[in-house]
Amino acid sequence: MSNPKLKDELNDHLCEAVLSLKNLEECYQFFEDICTVSEIKAMSQRLEVAAMLRQGHIYEKIVSRTGASTATISRVKRCLNYGADGYNLVLDRLGIEKNIIGRNGEKK
């Protein structure tokens, strides 16, 4: 369930705009206009962090691959476990499975 504090006419319009995009190129065009490069990269980084956490990777590997701070990784992990389920919804639809990786780096 989404945060009721986010629900307003402007945010509804933004979400409807995103839902109107038909392909990857349209997404790039829209996000390039509406966000800074840094904002886009930050969102992309958080999504990759979420995917790696879901796959069971350790913080050290996530930092190495994404460059995310441990604070960002912790925040994303908290959202994965206790958030509105947006990450899980998207990761499910992208086919990114939940895996558990042992200390030796192998899947269990």
Disulfide bonds with the S-S distance in Angstrom:
none
